[in-house]
């Protein structure tokens, strides 16, 4: 694996002490490989950069994918649309460096966990509606990923919501119904939405499986290539689930999905 420097997302400092970044984990060799941008969860009030970030990046490296860790902004430093801008900008940056990093330009995707799953899903359906231009060559590239991997994702602000995630994202303890509707990724799925691999557990009491099912149902109804897995046991935040035989298979299943979904001609 090549040693890649951590890249600042923006060409000028953003307000606040934390500066968002992209940390690439690019594999050596000339073979074009898919790229997976990993988005840790944390309820938009923290970011689980170890077990939902670096560990995930390194695991998918072992499965033969280039990866990168997105360190995005969150409450109280930043609220909507800043995390979404960070994600869209990071995708543009990866696309701009696809040839340099030997990335398959048709297989650049996102992998989000919990609230990071919300960011991944919302960015997949609405990422081109936020300003992610920075005045450099990355501006010429699309901010929409080619595929989406969602792990126990926050999806809907209206149906079985994880209320704290939406309060933190929107910067208010009582978001309006209209605000919550705008943040509900399942409402904006179309036939052009990227293919999705999605998993959760039936026993998750933090982000109920209905959130996951809402996005999967919307994708399937729209004819989007979708692979859905609801494992019977296990709570929230299972990440790689190394001690759980069935759940621990999800990265290999996702890697197969990433390599095999049908791309446009």
MOUR-V223120 format. One record per residue. N is the residue number from 1. RES is the residue in one letter. SS is DSSP state (helix for helix, strand for strand, loop for the rest). PHI is phi in whole degrees, 0 to 359 (999 if undefined). NEAR is the number of other ideal C-beta (glycine too) atoms within 10 Angstrom. Layout:
# MOUR-V223120
N:RES:SS:PHI:NEAR
N:RES:SS:PHI:NEAR
This chain:
# MOUR-V223120
1:X:loop:999:14
2:X:loop:287:12
3:X:loop:275:7
4:X:loop:251:15
5:X:loop:290:8
6:X:strand:290:11
7:X:strand:257:14
8:X:strand:293:14
9:X:loop:289:24
10:X:loop:246:15
11:X:loop:282:10
12:X:loop:226:7
13:X:loop:301:8
14:X:loop:265:16
15:X:loop:299:9
16:X:loop:108:12
17:X:loop:284:5
18:X:loop:267:14
19:X:loop:249:12
20:X:loop:294:23
21:X:strand:209:18
22:X:strand:236:22
23:X:strand:252:18
24:X:strand:282:23
25:X:strand:235:22
26:X:loop:266:20
27:X:loop:277:18
28:X:loop:281:8
29:X:loop:108:10
30:X:loop:266:5
31:X:loop:289:9
32:X:loop:296:16
33:X:strand:234:20
34:X:strand:298:21
35:X:strand:238:31
36:X:strand:245:29
37:X:strand:269:26
38:X:strand:267:27
39:X:strand:235:33
40:X:loop:294:28
41:X:loop:269:27
42:X:loop:147:21
43:X:loop:66:24
44:X:loop:59:29
45:X:loop:232:14
46:X:loop:199:13
47:X:loop:210:23
48:X:loop:276:19
49:X:loop:290:16
50:X:helix:273:11
51:X:helix:282:14
52:X:helix:248:26
53:X:helix:226:24
54:X:helix:299:16
55:X:helix:300:17
56:X:helix:292:26
57:X:helix:302:21
58:X:helix:292:14
59:X:helix:295:18
60:X:helix:287:25
61:X:helix:303:17
62:X:helix:294:11
63:X:loop:270:16
64:X:loop:94:14
65:X:loop:250:25
66:X:strand:292:28
67:X:strand:221:26
68:X:strand:206:28
69:X:strand:256:23
70:X:strand:267:29
71:X:strand:255:20
72:X:loop:263:25
73:X:loop:276:20
74:X:loop:206:24
75:X:loop:299:21
76:X:loop:266:9
77:X:loop:294:13
78:X:loop:214:21
79:X:loop:228:17
80:X:loop:308:20
81:X:loop:259:17
82:X:helix:300:20
83:X:helix:301:28
84:X:helix:292:23
85:X:helix:296:25
86:X:helix:300:26
87:X:helix:296:30
88:X:helix:299:25
89:X:helix:296:25
90:X:helix:297:27
91:X:helix:296:28
92:X:helix:302:24
93:X:helix:296:23
94:X:helix:297:26
95:X:helix:299:21
96:X:helix:293:15
97:X:loop:252:21
98:X:loop:302:18
99:X:loop:292:10
100:X:loop:299:8
101:X:loop:265:17
102:X:loop:58:18
103:X:strand:260:22
104:X:strand:294:18
105:X:strand:292:13
106:X:strand:260:13
107:X:strand:224:21
108:X:strand:247:24
109:X:strand:226:26
110:X:strand:237:31
111:X:strand:225:29
112:X:strand:243:29
113:X:strand:245:29
114:X:loop:55:30
115:X:helix:296:29
116:X:helix:296:32
117:X:helix:293:33
118:X:helix:297:33
119:X:helix:300:30
120:X:helix:297:29
121:X:helix:292:33
122:X:helix:297:28
123:X:helix:295:31
124:X:helix:286:29
125:X:helix:251:22
126:X:helix:226:19
127:X:helix:297:23
128:X:helix:271:11
129:X:helix:260:15
130:X:loop:251:19
131:X:loop:281:10
132:X:loop:235:24
133:X:loop:278:13
134:X:loop:228:16
135:X:loop:78:9
136:X:loop:225:11
137:X:helix:292:11
138:X:helix:295:21
139:X:helix:300:13
140:X:helix:283:10
141:X:loop:256:17
142:X:loop:288:13
143:X:loop:269:24
144:X:loop:265:21
145:X:loop:288:26
146:X:loop:276:23
147:X:strand:205:23
148:X:strand:225:28
149:X:strand:248:31
150:X:strand:239:31
151:X:strand:246:30
152:X:loop:35:28
153:X:loop:281:32
154:X:loop:285:33
155:X:loop:234:29
156:X:loop:258:27
157:X:loop:270:26
158:X:loop:249:15
159:X:loop:243:14
160:X:loop:51:15
161:X:loop:283:21
162:X:loop:268:23
163:X:helix:302:13
164:X:helix:297:16
165:X:helix:300:26
166:X:helix:287:24
167:X:helix:297:21
168:X:helix:292:23
169:X:helix:296:29
170:X:helix:269:20
171:X:loop:74:13
172:X:loop:211:12
173:X:loop:283:9
174:X:loop:228:8
175:X:loop:297:20
176:X:loop:284:10
177:X:helix:300:9
178:X:helix:295:8
179:X:helix:298:16
180:X:helix:295:18
181:X:helix:296:14
182:X:helix:293:17
183:X:helix:267:24
184:X:loop:273:24
185:X:helix:297:28
186:X:helix:297:22
187:X:helix:286:17
188:X:helix:242:16
189:X:loop:290:24
190:X:loop:226:11
191:X:loop:296:9
192:X:loop:268:11
193:X:loop:297:22
194:X:loop:299:22
195:X:strand:307:22
196:X:strand:228:27
197:X:strand:250:25
198:X:strand:223:24
199:X:strand:214:25
200:X:strand:199:28
201:X:strand:239:23
202:X:loop:291:11
203:X:loop:267:13
204:X:loop:294:21
205:X:loop:258:8
206:X:loop:272:14
207:X:loop:239:26
208:X:loop:303:20
209:X:helix:302:18
210:X:helix:298:15
211:X:helix:298:30
212:X:helix:299:29
213:X:helix:297:19
214:X:helix:298:23
215:X:helix:288:31
216:X:helix:299:27
217:X:helix:298:15
218:X:helix:298:24
219:X:helix:295:27
220:X:helix:296:14
221:X:helix:298:12
222:X:loop:272:13
223:X:loop:81:11
224:X:loop:279:21
225:X:loop:300:17
226:X:strand:219:22
227:X:strand:238:18
228:X:strand:246:17
229:X:strand:226:18
230:X:strand:246:14
231:X:strand:281:20
232:X:loop:289:9
233:X:loop:238:11
234:X:loop:109:17
235:X:loop:267:11
236:X:loop:272:17
237:X:loop:71:18
238:X:loop:283:24
239:X:loop:41:23
240:X:loop:280:16
241:X:loop:47:19
242:X:loop:296:11
243:X:loop:259:8
244:X:loop:238:15
245:X:loop:301:8
246:X:loop:287:13
247:X:helix:292:22
248:X:helix:295:14
249:X:helix:279:14
250:X:helix:297:20
251:X:helix:298:22
252:X:helix:295:12
253:X:helix:297:13
254:X:helix:295:25
255:X:helix:298:20
256:X:helix:296:13
257:X:helix:300:18
258:X:helix:301:25
259:X:helix:279:14
260:X:helix:244:10
261:X:loop:296:20
262:X:loop:283:7
263:X:loop:262:11
264:X:loop:294:6
265:X:loop:303:3
